[in-house]
């Protein structure tokens, strides 16, 4: 993400979203009541009914300001939909319009808020800092099947499954291995960018054989890679690798990895009746007593007044806090206990 202009007196920040993670960040920042300005396309406003009947309507490029009523973002979709009424523009003031925001270096939008919360500004700065952070591409495989997935700030994105199609005597077939590994390598080439790192995981020796094959056929893909053994292949193997901290070998600040480990730590403390509490009211009381070392709160809750109050209380009491993405597995598990938890300085 690029911040091209910031005027806090006017409450305006102009942004260029570079990638899908930026779209996810914007979904969490843009709220109902905000004004969003952006160049978009809308049907040309024709002056009389005869023209409308005789001439096919054209969509023209224009800049509109939309007073936001709702936003829509589907997991790993390529766009953010911002719906609201037209407040600024050359035509149709008061009418409804939907802005579609894509990751595009030429796509600039302006967000105007009556009040910018500090956690929204921190999220923007985080997105800027992570602009050049490497993507992590996983290959999780065993003798039978491989899964390719990409770890983004917004969660884990499944890319493809590849079957080895081994059976009977074909299990020992070197030709079959080459076909299996070759298909995996082909998908990797399509998804590994210049700043990507490859992580190969899985049980047994198949992953080692694949790494040897990959280094011979496409050494450039394996300039930056790591590997570890896991008890499972497929997406289960990827989740296992994230939990044991494999991603931290590549970057210490990968959001999903950090959040997963925090949620795991919270549940571990809860299970042993240790230094943790959960639930909005319980955490609120712990914050007031100065007992909270680290507040965990789901992204869905920071969009509510209750969530905002908990964050403000955490700042007042000098407690750290992390907003947990509810789209990845650890975040979904966290929502199961209400989406609010705290690691404590001392037991209450």
Secondary structure, 3 states (H helix, E strand, C coil): CEEEEEECCCCEEEEECCCHHHHHHHHHHCCCCCEEEEEEEEECCCCCHHHHHHCCCCEEEEEEEEEEEEEECCCCCCEEEEEEEEEECCCCCCCEEEEEEECCCCCEEEEECCCCCHHHHHHHHHHHHHHHCCCEEEEEECCCEEEEEEEECCEEEEEEEEECCCCHHHHHCHHHHHHHHHHHHHHHHHHCCCCCEEEEEECCCHHHHHHHHHHHHCHHHHCCEEEEECCCCHHHHHHHHHHCCHHHHCCCCCHHHHHHHHHHHHHHHHHCCCCEEECHHHHHHHHHCCCEEEEEEECCHHHCHHHHHHHHHHHHCCCEEEEECCCCHHHHHHHCCCCEEEEECCCC
